[in-house]
């Protein structure tokens, strides 16, 4: 492998047209409902069923849990 002059390498790097990263600006999402984080333990089989139901209904596990809790208060 031949040796390169450092100035030649710097010039080569400067001359190449590399794309510069541009930061994407995304607006802040304002939530209509105030939420708090809550964690608890759940039976392993119930969690599997919850994940499967969320997948089948094309929704989130969070939404299923919130709906179930709301329904329990009716």
WOWOKA-V207715 format. One record per pair of residues at least 24 apart in sequence whose C-alpha atoms are under 6 Angstrom apart, sorted by the first residue. I is the first residue (numbers start at 1). J is the second residue. Records with the same first field share a line. If there is no record, write none. Layout:
I=J + J
This chain:
none
